[in-house]
Amino acid sequence: MDPVADDSETLTFVCLAANQVASFVDVASLRPGRHLDHAQQLFREHASAETIEIWRDDKVWEVVGREGIRAIGAARPPGEEGAGASTTNRPSPDDLTSA
């Protein structure tokens, strides 16, 4: 199915850094309901974006926050090495075999 169909709408996505300065602008023709998926992809591609304003015509239509979406290739904050990476409060292998 063609992602840009006759019922598509043209939206402008303005990526805003923490200081509210526009760090990237993207204009996209999307099918109705696809705007949030597109915003999430922009968050992954643009690490500086904290919020994205979605404009329809000359008005802000929706504002979306990053909410935990990391940029592609972004380093994890210290202490977040990934699921299951921490050994704090885990039994040692010796404790498991002596039961």
Phi and psi in radians as a Rosetta constraint file:
Dihedral C 1 N 2 CA 2 C 2 CIRCULARHARMONIC -1.261 0.35
Dihedral N 2 CA 2 C 2 N 3 CIRCULARHARMONIC 2.125 0.35
Dihedral C 2 N 3 CA 3 C 3 CIRCULARHARMONIC -1.156 0.35
Dihedral N 3 CA 3 C 3 N 4 CIRCULARHARMONIC -0.368 0.35
Dihedral C 3 N 4 CA 4 C 4 CIRCULARHARMONIC -1.926 0.35
Dihedral N 4 CA 4 C 4 N 5 CIRCULARHARMONIC 1.761 0.35
Dihedral C 4 N 5 CA 5 C 5 CIRCULARHARMONIC -1.902 0.35
Dihedral N 5 CA 5 C 5 N 6 CIRCULARHARMONIC 3.113 0.35
Dihedral C 5 N 6 CA 6 C 6 CIRCULARHARMONIC -1.021 0.35
Dihedral N 6 CA 6 C 6 N 7 CIRCULARHARMONIC -0.495 0.35
Dihedral C 6 N 7 CA 7 C 7 CIRCULARHARMONIC -1.570 0.35
Dihedral N 7 CA 7 C 7 N 8 CIRCULARHARMONIC 0.240 0.35
Dihedral C 7 N 8 CA 8 C 8 CIRCULARHARMONIC -1.230 0.35
Dihedral N 8 CA 8 C 8 N 9 CIRCULARHARMONIC 2.750 0.35
Dihedral C 8 N 9 CA 9 C 9 CIRCULARHARMONIC -2.230 0.35
Dihedral N 9 CA 9 C 9 N 10 CIRCULARHARMONIC 2.548 0.35
Dihedral C 9 N 10 CA 10 C 10 CIRCULARHARMONIC -1.636 0.35
Dihedral N 10 CA 10 C 10 N 11 CIRCULARHARMONIC 2.137 0.35
Dihedral C 10 N 11 CA 11 C 11 CIRCULARHARMONIC -2.153 0.35
Dihedral N 11 CA 11 C 11 N 12 CIRCULARHARMONIC 2.638 0.35
Dihedral C 11 N 12 CA 12 C 12 CIRCULARHARMONIC -1.950 0.35
Dihedral N 12 CA 12 C 12 N 13 CIRCULARHARMONIC 2.214 0.35
Dihedral C 12 N 13 CA 13 C 13 CIRCULARHARMONIC -1.873 0.35
Dihedral N 13 CA 13 C 13 N 14 CIRCULARHARMONIC 2.065 0.35
Dihedral C 13 N 14 CA 14 C 14 CIRCULARHARMONIC -1.924 0.35
Dihedral N 14 CA 14 C 14 N 15 CIRCULARHARMONIC 1.933 0.35
Dihedral C 14 N 15 CA 15 C 15 CIRCULARHARMONIC -1.428 0.35
Dihedral N 15 CA 15 C 15 N 16 CIRCULARHARMONIC 2.183 0.35
Dihedral C 15 N 16 CA 16 C 16 CIRCULARHARMONIC -1.973 0.35
Dihedral N 16 CA 16 C 16 N 17 CIRCULARHARMONIC 2.314 0.35
Dihedral C 16 N 17 CA 17 C 17 CIRCULARHARMONIC -1.296 0.35
Dihedral N 17 CA 17 C 17 N 18 CIRCULARHARMONIC 3.057 0.35
Dihedral C 17 N 18 CA 18 C 18 CIRCULARHARMONIC -1.001 0.35
Dihedral N 18 CA 18 C 18 N 19 CIRCULARHARMONIC -0.546 0.35
Dihedral C 18 N 19 CA 19 C 19 CIRCULARHARMONIC -1.528 0.35
Dihedral N 19 CA 19 C 19 N 20 CIRCULARHARMONIC 0.227 0.35
Dihedral C 19 N 20 CA 20 C 20 CIRCULARHARMONIC 1.196 0.35
Dihedral N 20 CA 20 C 20 N 21 CIRCULARHARMONIC 0.324 0.35
Dihedral C 20 N 21 CA 21 C 21 CIRCULARHARMONIC -1.559 0.35
Dihedral N 21 CA 21 C 21 N 22 CIRCULARHARMONIC 2.341 0.35
Dihedral C 21 N 22 CA 22 C 22 CIRCULARHARMONIC -1.182 0.35
Dihedral N 22 CA 22 C 22 N 23 CIRCULARHARMONIC 2.122 0.35
Dihedral C 22 N 23 CA 23 C 23 CIRCULARHARMONIC -1.767 0.35
Dihedral N 23 CA 23 C 23 N 24 CIRCULARHARMONIC -0.285 0.35
Dihedral C 23 N 24 CA 24 C 24 CIRCULARHARMONIC -2.875 0.35
Dihedral N 24 CA 24 C 24 N 25 CIRCULARHARMONIC 2.518 0.35
Dihedral C 24 N 25 CA 25 C 25 CIRCULARHARMONIC -2.247 0.35
Dihedral N 25 CA 25 C 25 N 26 CIRCULARHARMONIC 2.350 0.35
Dihedral C 25 N 26 CA 26 C 26 CIRCULARHARMONIC -2.327 0.35
Dihedral N 26 CA 26 C 26 N 27 CIRCULARHARMONIC 2.303 0.35
Dihedral C 26 N 27 CA 27 C 27 CIRCULARHARMONIC -1.918 0.35
Dihedral N 27 CA 27 C 27 N 28 CIRCULARHARMONIC 2.222 0.35
Dihedral C 27 N 28 CA 28 C 28 CIRCULARHARMONIC -2.427 0.35
Dihedral N 28 CA 28 C 28 N 29 CIRCULARHARMONIC 2.497 0.35
Dihedral C 28 N 29 CA 29 C 29 CIRCULARHARMONIC -1.722 0.35
Dihedral N 29 CA 29 C 29 N 30 CIRCULARHARMONIC 2.029 0.35
Dihedral C 29 N 30 CA 30 C 30 CIRCULARHARMONIC -2.253 0.35
Dihedral N 30 CA 30 C 30 N 31 CIRCULARHARMONIC 2.673 0.35
Dihedral C 30 N 31 CA 31 C 31 CIRCULARHARMONIC -1.228 0.35
Dihedral N 31 CA 31 C 31 N 32 CIRCULARHARMONIC 2.634 0.35
Dihedral C 31 N 32 CA 32 C 32 CIRCULARHARMONIC -0.937 0.35
Dihedral N 32 CA 32 C 32 N 33 CIRCULARHARMONIC 2.387 0.35
Dihedral C 32 N 33 CA 33 C 33 CIRCULARHARMONIC 1.551 0.35
Dihedral N 33 CA 33 C 33 N 34 CIRCULARHARMONIC -0.079 0.35
Dihedral C 33 N 34 CA 34 C 34 CIRCULARHARMONIC -1.661 0.35
Dihedral N 34 CA 34 C 34 N 35 CIRCULARHARMONIC 0.004 0.35
Dihedral C 34 N 35 CA 35 C 35 CIRCULARHARMONIC -1.139 0.35
Dihedral N 35 CA 35 C 35 N 36 CIRCULARHARMONIC -0.644 0.35
Dihedral C 35 N 36 CA 36 C 36 CIRCULARHARMONIC -1.234 0.35
Dihedral N 36 CA 36 C 36 N 37 CIRCULARHARMONIC -0.665 0.35
Dihedral C 36 N 37 CA 37 C 37 CIRCULARHARMONIC -1.079 0.35
Dihedral N 37 CA 37 C 37 N 38 CIRCULARHARMONIC -0.710 0.35
Dihedral C 37 N 38 CA 38 C 38 CIRCULARHARMONIC -1.163 0.35
Dihedral N 38 CA 38 C 38 N 39 CIRCULARHARMONIC -0.726 0.35
Dihedral C 38 N 39 CA 39 C 39 CIRCULARHARMONIC -1.079 0.35
Dihedral N 39 CA 39 C 39 N 40 CIRCULARHARMONIC -0.737 0.35
Dihedral C 39 N 40 CA 40 C 40 CIRCULARHARMONIC -1.084 0.35
Dihedral N 40 CA 40 C 40 N 41 CIRCULARHARMONIC -0.696 0.35
Dihedral C 40 N 41 CA 41 C 41 CIRCULARHARMONIC -1.120 0.35
Dihedral N 41 CA 41 C 41 N 42 CIRCULARHARMONIC -0.698 0.35
Dihedral C 41 N 42 CA 42 C 42 CIRCULARHARMONIC -1.102 0.35
Dihedral N 42 CA 42 C 42 N 43 CIRCULARHARMONIC -0.681 0.35
Dihedral C 42 N 43 CA 43 C 43 CIRCULARHARMONIC -1.038 0.35
Dihedral N 43 CA 43 C 43 N 44 CIRCULARHARMONIC -0.700 0.35
Dihedral C 43 N 44 CA 44 C 44 CIRCULARHARMONIC -1.167 0.35
Dihedral N 44 CA 44 C 44 N 45 CIRCULARHARMONIC -0.576 0.35
Dihedral C 44 N 45 CA 45 C 45 CIRCULARHARMONIC -1.510 0.35
Dihedral N 45 CA 45 C 45 N 46 CIRCULARHARMONIC -0.395 0.35
Dihedral C 45 N 46 CA 46 C 46 CIRCULARHARMONIC -2.212 0.35
Dihedral N 46 CA 46 C 46 N 47 CIRCULARHARMONIC 1.680 0.35
Dihedral C 46 N 47 CA 47 C 47 CIRCULARHARMONIC -1.098 0.35
Dihedral N 47 CA 47 C 47 N 48 CIRCULARHARMONIC -0.461 0.35
Dihedral C 47 N 48 CA 48 C 48 CIRCULARHARMONIC -1.326 0.35
Dihedral N 48 CA 48 C 48 N 49 CIRCULARHARMONIC -0.254 0.35
Dihedral C 48 N 49 CA 49 C 49 CIRCULARHARMONIC -1.333 0.35
Dihedral N 49 CA 49 C 49 N 50 CIRCULARHARMONIC 2.162 0.35
Dihedral C 49 N 50 CA 50 C 50 CIRCULARHARMONIC -1.750 0.35
Dihedral N 50 CA 50 C 50 N 51 CIRCULARHARMONIC -0.610 0.35
Dihedral C 50 N 51 CA 51 C 51 CIRCULARHARMONIC -2.416 0.35
Dihedral N 51 CA 51 C 51 N 52 CIRCULARHARMONIC 2.775 0.35
Dihedral C 51 N 52 CA 52 C 52 CIRCULARHARMONIC -2.253 0.35
Dihedral N 52 CA 52 C 52 N 53 CIRCULARHARMONIC 2.185 0.35
Dihedral C 52 N 53 CA 53 C 53 CIRCULARHARMONIC -1.571 0.35
Dihedral N 53 CA 53 C 53 N 54 CIRCULARHARMONIC 2.290 0.35
Dihedral C 53 N 54 CA 54 C 54 CIRCULARHARMONIC -1.877 0.35
Dihedral N 54 CA 54 C 54 N 55 CIRCULARHARMONIC 2.048 0.35
Dihedral C 54 N 55 CA 55 C 55 CIRCULARHARMONIC -1.802 0.35
Dihedral N 55 CA 55 C 55 N 56 CIRCULARHARMONIC 2.378 0.35
Dihedral C 55 N 56 CA 56 C 56 CIRCULARHARMONIC -2.084 0.35
Dihedral N 56 CA 56 C 56 N 57 CIRCULARHARMONIC 2.095 0.35
Dihedral C 56 N 57 CA 57 C 57 CIRCULARHARMONIC 1.039 0.35
Dihedral N 57 CA 57 C 57 N 58 CIRCULARHARMONIC -2.084 0.35
Dihedral C 57 N 58 CA 58 C 58 CIRCULARHARMONIC -1.954 0.35
Dihedral N 58 CA 58 C 58 N 59 CIRCULARHARMONIC 0.397 0.35
Dihedral C 58 N 59 CA 59 C 59 CIRCULARHARMONIC -2.300 0.35
Dihedral N 59 CA 59 C 59 N 60 CIRCULARHARMONIC 2.540 0.35
Dihedral C 59 N 60 CA 60 C 60 CIRCULARHARMONIC -1.222 0.35
Dihedral N 60 CA 60 C 60 N 61 CIRCULARHARMONIC 2.130 0.35
Dihedral C 60 N 61 CA 61 C 61 CIRCULARHARMONIC -1.636 0.35
Dihedral N 61 CA 61 C 61 N 62 CIRCULARHARMONIC -0.680 0.35
Dihedral C 61 N 62 CA 62 C 62 CIRCULARHARMONIC -2.745 0.35
Dihedral N 62 CA 62 C 62 N 63 CIRCULARHARMONIC 2.611 0.35
Dihedral C 62 N 63 CA 63 C 63 CIRCULARHARMONIC -2.108 0.35
Dihedral N 63 CA 63 C 63 N 64 CIRCULARHARMONIC 2.246 0.35
Dihedral C 63 N 64 CA 64 C 64 CIRCULARHARMONIC -2.070 0.35
Dihedral N 64 CA 64 C 64 N 65 CIRCULARHARMONIC 2.317 0.35
Dihedral C 64 N 65 CA 65 C 65 CIRCULARHARMONIC -1.635 0.35
Dihedral N 65 CA 65 C 65 N 66 CIRCULARHARMONIC 2.735 0.35
Dihedral C 65 N 66 CA 66 C 66 CIRCULARHARMONIC -1.063 0.35
Dihedral N 66 CA 66 C 66 N 67 CIRCULARHARMONIC -0.827 0.35
Dihedral C 66 N 67 CA 67 C 67 CIRCULARHARMONIC 0.844 0.35
Dihedral N 67 CA 67 C 67 N 68 CIRCULARHARMONIC 0.959 0.35
Dihedral C 67 N 68 CA 68 C 68 CIRCULARHARMONIC 1.524 0.35
Dihedral N 68 CA 68 C 68 N 69 CIRCULARHARMONIC -0.021 0.35
Dihedral C 68 N 69 CA 69 C 69 CIRCULARHARMONIC -1.378 0.35
Dihedral N 69 CA 69 C 69 N 70 CIRCULARHARMONIC 2.063 0.35
Dihedral C 69 N 70 CA 70 C 70 CIRCULARHARMONIC -1.559 0.35
Dihedral N 70 CA 70 C 70 N 71 CIRCULARHARMONIC 2.609 0.35
Dihedral C 70 N 71 CA 71 C 71 CIRCULARHARMONIC -1.223 0.35
Dihedral N 71 CA 71 C 71 N 72 CIRCULARHARMONIC 2.627 0.35
Dihedral C 71 N 72 CA 72 C 72 CIRCULARHARMONIC -1.067 0.35
Dihedral N 72 CA 72 C 72 N 73 CIRCULARHARMONIC 2.252 0.35
Dihedral C 72 N 73 CA 73 C 73 CIRCULARHARMONIC 1.371 0.35
Dihedral N 73 CA 73 C 73 N 74 CIRCULARHARMONIC 0.073 0.35
Dihedral C 73 N 74 CA 74 C 74 CIRCULARHARMONIC -1.257 0.35
Dihedral N 74 CA 74 C 74 N 75 CIRCULARHARMONIC 2.439 0.35
Dihedral C 74 N 75 CA 75 C 75 CIRCULARHARMONIC -1.210 0.35
Dihedral N 75 CA 75 C 75 N 76 CIRCULARHARMONIC 2.523 0.35
Dihedral C 75 N 76 CA 76 C 76 CIRCULARHARMONIC -1.391 0.35
Dihedral N 76 CA 76 C 76 N 77 CIRCULARHARMONIC 2.555 0.35
Dihedral C 76 N 77 CA 77 C 77 CIRCULARHARMONIC -1.073 0.35
Dihedral N 77 CA 77 C 77 N 78 CIRCULARHARMONIC 2.661 0.35
Dihedral C 77 N 78 CA 78 C 78 CIRCULARHARMONIC -0.940 0.35
Dihedral N 78 CA 78 C 78 N 79 CIRCULARHARMONIC 2.408 0.35
Dihedral C 78 N 79 CA 79 C 79 CIRCULARHARMONIC 1.568 0.35
Dihedral N 79 CA 79 C 79 N 80 CIRCULARHARMONIC -0.100 0.35
Dihedral C 79 N 80 CA 80 C 80 CIRCULARHARMONIC -2.026 0.35
Dihedral N 80 CA 80 C 80 N 81 CIRCULARHARMONIC 1.195 0.35
Dihedral C 80 N 81 CA 81 C 81 CIRCULARHARMONIC -1.393 0.35
Dihedral N 81 CA 81 C 81 N 82 CIRCULARHARMONIC -0.077 0.35
Dihedral C 81 N 82 CA 82 C 82 CIRCULARHARMONIC 2.154 0.35
Dihedral N 82 CA 82 C 82 N 83 CIRCULARHARMONIC 2.901 0.35
Dihedral C 82 N 83 CA 83 C 83 CIRCULARHARMONIC -1.067 0.35
Dihedral N 83 CA 83 C 83 N 84 CIRCULARHARMONIC 2.236 0.35
Dihedral C 83 N 84 CA 84 C 84 CIRCULARHARMONIC 1.357 0.35
Dihedral N 84 CA 84 C 84 N 85 CIRCULARHARMONIC 0.130 0.35
Dihedral C 84 N 85 CA 85 C 85 CIRCULARHARMONIC -1.413 0.35
Dihedral N 85 CA 85 C 85 N 86 CIRCULARHARMONIC -0.443 0.35
Dihedral C 85 N 86 CA 86 C 86 CIRCULARHARMONIC -1.347 0.35
Dihedral N 86 CA 86 C 86 N 87 CIRCULARHARMONIC 2.457 0.35
Dihedral C 86 N 87 CA 87 C 87 CIRCULARHARMONIC -1.840 0.35
Dihedral N 87 CA 87 C 87 N 88 CIRCULARHARMONIC 0.073 0.35
Dihedral C 87 N 88 CA 88 C 88 CIRCULARHARMONIC -1.104 0.35
Dihedral N 88 CA 88 C 88 N 89 CIRCULARHARMONIC 2.331 0.35
Dihedral C 88 N 89 CA 89 C 89 CIRCULARHARMONIC 1.106 0.35
Dihedral N 89 CA 89 C 89 N 90 CIRCULARHARMONIC 0.417 0.35
Dihedral C 89 N 90 CA 90 C 90 CIRCULARHARMONIC -1.788 0.35
Dihedral N 90 CA 90 C 90 N 91 CIRCULARHARMONIC 2.537 0.35
Dihedral C 90 N 91 CA 91 C 91 CIRCULARHARMONIC -1.216 0.35
Dihedral N 91 CA 91 C 91 N 92 CIRCULARHARMONIC 2.597 0.35
Dihedral C 91 N 92 CA 92 C 92 CIRCULARHARMONIC -1.310 0.35
Dihedral N 92 CA 92 C 92 N 93 CIRCULARHARMONIC 2.811 0.35
Dihedral C 92 N 93 CA 93 C 93 CIRCULARHARMONIC -1.020 0.35
Dihedral N 93 CA 93 C 93 N 94 CIRCULARHARMONIC -0.566 0.35
Dihedral C 93 N 94 CA 94 C 94 CIRCULARHARMONIC -1.128 0.35
Dihedral N 94 CA 94 C 94 N 95 CIRCULARHARMONIC -0.649 0.35
Dihedral C 94 N 95 CA 95 C 95 CIRCULARHARMONIC -1.134 0.35
Dihedral N 95 CA 95 C 95 N 96 CIRCULARHARMONIC -0.585 0.35
Dihedral C 95 N 96 CA 96 C 96 CIRCULARHARMONIC -1.266 0.35
Dihedral N 96 CA 96 C 96 N 97 CIRCULARHARMONIC -0.560 0.35
Dihedral C 96 N 97 CA 97 C 97 CIRCULARHARMONIC -1.522 0.35
Dihedral N 97 CA 97 C 97 N 98 CIRCULARHARMONIC -0.243 0.35
Dihedral C 97 N 98 CA 98 C 98 CIRCULARHARMONIC -1.613 0.35
Dihedral N 98 CA 98 C 98 N 99 CIRCULARHARMONIC 0.049 0.35
